[in-house]
Amino acid sequence: MLNKLSSILDNVIYLDIETTGLDESCSEIIEIGAVKVKDGIITTYETLIRPRGRVPVSTYSLCKGLNEKELLSAPSLNSIRQEILEFLEDFPLVCHNAAFEKKFLGFHIPEIKNAIMDSMELAAILEPWRKEFNLDSLIKEVTNLGKDENHRGLSDSIDTLKVVNALLLRQWAREEKYIKRNKSLYEIIIKEYKYLNNWSWTKYLLKPPFFTYEKHEYVNYEDSKKEETNLKKIPIDYTLYENLLENEDIWNNGGDFGYQYRKDQKEFSRKIRENFEKGERIFIEAPTGSGKTFAYVIIAAIETYLNKQKNRKDDSSFIISTNTKELQNQLIERDIPTILKKLRLEDKLKYGAIKGKGNYLCIERLSKCEDFEFSEKGNLTKLFLGRLCENGNYGDMENINYSMQKYFELDKYINEINCDSEQCKLDKCTRACFLRKRYNELPEENITVINHSLLSCWPYGEKKKINHIIIDEGHNLMEKCYDFFAEEFSYLQFLELLDMIEKGHPSIIGMLLNLNASYGYRETIEKDKLTYLVSEIIVNMNILLNDFRSMRLVSGEYNFTTEFFLPREELKGLTKAIGTEISVLKESIYPLYKILNDYVSNITLDDEVSGDTDNKNLSDYIAKLKANFDMLDRFLESSVFYAKILEVDSEYREFKFRSVPLNVGELVNEHMLKDVKSTTFLSATFRIENSFNKIKKHLGQEKAKEFVIPPTFDLKRRTKIFAINDVGRYDDFSYIKNVSKFIYNVAQKINGHILVLFNNNARRNAVSEELDLITRGSKIEVHNSKKSVAALNDKNRQVIILGSKGFFEGIDIPGDALSCVMLDKIPNYSPEYPILRAVTTYQKKGYQDVNYPQVCVKTKQIYGRLIRSTFDYGYFIILDPGQNSYTLRNLERDLGGPSIEISSTFKVLSEMEFDYNNWRRSNINKIINSIKNSNKNIQEEFNNESKKHKMFWELSKVENGEYFFENINFKLNGKV
């Protein structure tokens, strides 16, 4: 193999290590692999290293072919330390995600002083648009090797070498293609990036003279494209609308879609169509598995197409609003293109997604930002962002790979380089800007996907009017509308605003001086007075911050929040004491506003105002000062129509004042749905106490129609719900240990595949630490990351996922992969929750009137993680159900499942194996009967059919007419 290996880089070593964990101080290096390229000659080195401590079972699962016997018989690190150093010599080391190798080598083999180059950093600079930069993704996308990352030292070192070759060759191929129009990347760096002249990768970006491509046939020069499915030409009568759902040939065309006609789905689509055509509003509750996305995208596609044919512009456009990023991506990347293709409308309709301006990179601001100019890392970040958005094809910052966001510390620069909502004039922008491109595409777009936050303040109305809207995940509006329509004063944000006086790009003083000069020096600008007024405001803000610290408002690791005029008993004096300081702060803002406003007025005079940029920017700045002054003024007025919320950061770095309207219904109609012709609200969890009334009243939609789709799944037979009565209350000292032990025992019973959800991160972290101790030496893995959810799909791994509130929605794992969902406690509001205190006090409502609706919605969403298909089954376990039987009985009704059993952990564990084996038997019978009914061969079809439904069942063998099946450790055999 080595004789076929060739490296573009010479006199370097490609190196990879495998470890027992991520923390170098408590984890060990267990394997080192390396490829040395010395004067064009390639040699390799690999060794296992015997660990002194425990090796997690997940390490053996991750590292292909690694086994415990081989590892425990390997040499110790000390015994091979010298041979490692001798092999490495003083050559630069090329590692993928080099920060990891750097910290482990520095801790365990500090004698290694070699320079380390990061191939992931190279990939980010050369191809910044990538969704993933891990080695596995790059192997699959920039090479034709057709393999996975092995997570073994030598194998990964060889793959890193090939990926580096491929990245450089792809870059040179792009440069050759556009050489007449552009400089090479090497030339750009040398001429425009002072601190990158000595960057470790710069010299390798210059293609060697007389270079040939012959030895690198594995390089993939094409951007990855999905395999096209060939469809038969089936005649489609679009005027049949939802009746097309009856024609299974349309939807199964191409064989990539396991579609079955469902009468309820057709009725669902009909309701959406009628609502569109009549210009009405409707709430539709569509349970999990009802195919709601499919149902509404079909109607959106057909209606927009037919109206486009008739030149009815207002009716040839749909907006789809979602709450989660997951659903937005699913619509754009999968659902909409798939359905348009099946309908043969992919070339007749246009679709896309758009967000608020602040989510996009601004090329103009990026080019002028001075923060990047003083270090190699700053230069590198600017180069990464500049290359990402240079052609206007990319620019959505949320789509930048998360690891790269962290690596380049983008949070530090975000407010300096994003599109400024006030100053960004999309109609006048001449840059190749991604947002401008999307903005100009809006008028001709037929389906546009947005989020609820953008809908609440639609900023693109001059380009695209919202006529017809589908609001999916509509239950989130219950709480989100409070945030959408709140106004806020933020200590940190106002500091940034004040900083612009002297340090803005350009500064307020600089723009003021320019404006004054352009109008003939009509004013005398007192710079010292301006800086003095700014310092006065900062002093007053810091006094407030010190007051909060001296009052010791924060206890623990969470931010302090209170309703300002309704604090708890021991803080009754807070309003008066702090109110005076807020008033002083407010009054100190006014002189700065007044002097700037007077300067601009006196310089320009009302009858001479022009389109001058400085004048516009100054006017916007002055308006922001006035808005903050007015916000503080309103905050200090007690009102029965608003919750006035004070929030103090847990480390006293920030404070916020928020005015939150309590009656959001009017604001929904005024700001979200004004002039909208038809609105469809969709969710699986609208009804509270079996009624739409609460959400309709809350959103000001009392006259809207209602429709309920019957449950798709037999929840009563396929699930059991338990409320545990013997682990203690969530705040008991023993709760963490008791819950952790129970989770571990359940994992042993059902081989993992468990999702445990927590209302609070501190509890999750405590359980994670306890489980880490309990699971040592077992095969059970415990994970906290959302990215680890995919590990549930591996039947050979026993995985427990511990999730926070971000996991309550958007987790979609069908089949055997997820068969138990636990919830740490009922998600009740704290009695001190500011909005609850305001509503119960000012609107005379009881605690449960405010609390139960959100408890109901959240618990239904969590329960919904368990059942995603007709083959799904399992236990939903509430670890601390609280002491309110009213809540449990209402949940029992609203969840639509079986009765909630109040039970001990012993009883749950004793019944579990019997129940799970019954469900698994039921599933295998369904699969076998389905194959029989299709007149297919069970031996040939069973395993494929099982995989299709995400089952872990396998037909292992057939002997003498007897079939042997297994599902992990549950085995069945017999004649079929």
C-alpha positions, 0 to 999 in steps of 0.5 A: 500500500505504501508504494502507492502512497504519495504526499504533496507535502514533503518533510512532514509527519501525518499523525493521529492518536486515539484516546480514552476520552476528551479530557487530557488530564483524566484520559489516556493515549491508547494508540499512535499512528504516523506517516513520515514523508522525508525527502519524498520517502514514506515510512510509517509507525504505529503502536498501541499503548497499554492504559493504566485506567478504565477504557470506556466501552464506547472507545471499543465501539468507535475504534474499528477492530480494537479489542481489550485483549490486544490493548491490555497486552500493549507496551506502556507509554514510558517504554516506547516514549523514546522510539516515538521521539526518534520517529518524529524527529523535528518534522512538523506534525499534520493532525486533523483537529490538531488542538486535540493532539496538541493538548494530549501530546503536551500533557502525556509526552511533553518532550514532543516540541514539533510544530503542529499543523491542523488539516481541519484548519486548512479545509476550513480556509479552502472550502469554508462552505462545508457543513462538516469538517470532521475527517469522516465527512472529508473522506466521503466528500473530497475523495472517492475512497468510498470508506469510513473513518476507522478511528485508528492511528495509522489508518486515520493518518493515511486518510489525513494525508489523502484528504490534504492532497485532495483539498490542495488539488481541488483548490488548484483546479478551481484556481486554474478554472478562474485564473483569468479573473482571480488571483490565486489564494497564495497571492491574496494571502501574501499581498493582503494578509500581513499576519498570514505570511508565516501561517504554517499552510501558506507555502503549501498553497503555491502549486509546485512547478511541473506538478502532475495529477497522475498519482492522485486518482482518488480525488473527487473534483465534483461537489457532492450531488445526490443521486437522481431518482428516475421517475416515470412520466405519470399524468397528473391532474393538479385540479384534483388537489388532495385527491392526488393522495389516493394515487399511490403511483405518484408518491411511490414513483422512483421507489424512494418513498414508502407511501401508503394512502391514509384517508385522514391525511387527505381530509387534513389536506382538504381542510388546508385547501378550503381554508386557503380558498375561503381566506379564513383562519383555522387551528388543526391538531395533527398528531405525530405520524399523521403526515402533516408536513406532507399534507400542507406542502402538497396544497401549498405546491398545487395552489401556488402552481395553479394560481401562477398559471392564472397570473394571480400573483397574490395567491401564488405564494405561501409562507411556511413559519416554523419554530425549530431549525430542524423542521426548517432544514427538513422542509428545505432539504428534504420535504419540499424538493421531494414533493415537488419532484413527485408532482413534477413541479421542481422546475416550475416552482421556486422555494427557499428560506429567509431569516432576519437581517442580523443572521447574515454576514455583511461583506461591507462591514466585514471588509471594514472591521478592524478587529481582524487586522492585528493577529494571525488568528484575526487574519485567518478568521477574516479570510475564512469569512471572506472566502465563505461569502465572496460570491454571494452563495453563502452568508447565513451565519447559522449555517456555518459549521458549529466547530468552525464558529467556535474555532474562529471565535465568531461570537466575538465579532458577530455584532461587527460583521452581521447585516445591521437591520437599520443601516443595511439597505438591500435595494441599494447594496451593490455587493455580491451579498447572500442576503441581497440575493435572497431578498431579490429572489423573494418576489418570484418565490412560491414557497418561503420558509421562515421562523416565528420570530421573523414572522412577528416583525416581517422586515421584507414587506416591501419585497414580499407581502404575506398573503397565505401562511402556514404556521407549523409548530404553532404551540410554541407561540404560547410562550414565544409571543411574550418574547416577540413583543417585549421591549428590553434594555440591556446593560451590555448592548447599551455599553456597545452603543455608547462605545460607538461614540469614540470607537465605532467604525466609523465613530459617532464623533467622526461622523458628526465632524464630517457632517459639520464640515460638509455643511460649512462648520455650523456647529462647534462640536464639544468632544470632551463634553460628549465623552463626559456624558458617556462616562456619566451614563456608564458610572450610573449603569455600574452603580446599578450593577454594584447594587445588585451585587451588594444585594446578593440577588443571585444564588447558585448558577442561574440568573436572578429574575423577578417581576420588578413591582411584584418581588417576593416578600424579602425583596419588597424594598427592591422596587423603591431602592433600585427604581431611584437608581434606574431613574438616575440612569434614565435621566443621564441618557437624556443629555447625550440624546439632546446634545447629539440631536441638537448638533444634527438639527443645527448642522443640517437644518430641517429644510436642508436634510439630504440623503447623506450617509453620515446624517442617516447613521447619526439619526439612527443612532440618536433614535436608538438613544431615545428608544432606550430612554423611553424604554426605561421611562416606561419600565418605571411605570407600574402597569396591569398590562405588562410584566416588568422583569428585572434579570441579573446575570449569574456572574453579575456581568449583565442586567436587563430590564424587560417590559412584556405585554400580557395580552399578546392576542392584539399584537399577534393580529396587528404585527403577525397576521395583519392583511394576511388572507389565510392562516393555518395554525398547525401542531400536534399539541394545541388542545389543553383540557381537550379544547382549543379555547386556551390557545385561541384566546391567548393568540386572539383567534377566538373566531378561527375554525378548528379541526382535529385529526384522529390519533395515528398510533394506538398509544394505549396499547403501545405505551405505558406511562409511569409516575415514580413514587419512591425516588424522592422530590427533585430537590431532595438530597437523595434524588440524584443517586436514586434516579441515576441508579434507576436509569442504570437499572432500566438501561440494563433491562432494555440494553439502553436506547433511553432518552432522559429529559431534564428541566434544568441543566444542573440536575442533568449534569449531576445525574451525568456525573453519577451515571459516569461512576455507576456505568464504569466497567459496563457496556452502557454509554452516557451522552449529553450532546444532541449530536450523540442522539444518532448513536441510539440507532446502533443496536450494538451500543447501549446508549443513554442520552441525557437531554435538556429543554432543547431536546423536548422537540426535534428528536425523531428516532423511530423503531427499536432505537428509542424505546424509553423516555424519562422526564425528571419532573413535571415542567411546572412554572416556579411561583416566582416566574415573573410573567406568572406573578404578573398574570395571576396578580393583575388578571386575577387568574389562579396558578394552574390557569397559567401553569397547566397549559404550558405543562400540558403542551411540553409534556405532550411534546416529550411523550411524542418523542417515544412514538414516531411510527406504528412499530414504536413502543415503550415506557414514558416515565415521570421520575418526580410527578409532584404532589398535585393529583389534579395535574396528573389526572389532566395530563392523563386525559390530554396525553391520549395514552394509557392511564398513568400508573403511580408506581415504585421503581421495583414494580416498573423494573419487574414488568419491563422485560415482559412488556418489551418482549410482547411489543417486540413479538408483536412487531415481528409478527407484523413484519412476517405477516406483511411479507406473507401478504405480499407473497414474498419470500420471508428468508429473502425479505425479512432483514430488509423489511426490518431495517426499513421499519428501523427494527433491530430484528434479524433473521439469523438462520433457517434450519429444517424449516425453522426460522431463528430470529434475534433482537439484541438479546431476545431470541425467537425461533419456530416455523412460520 
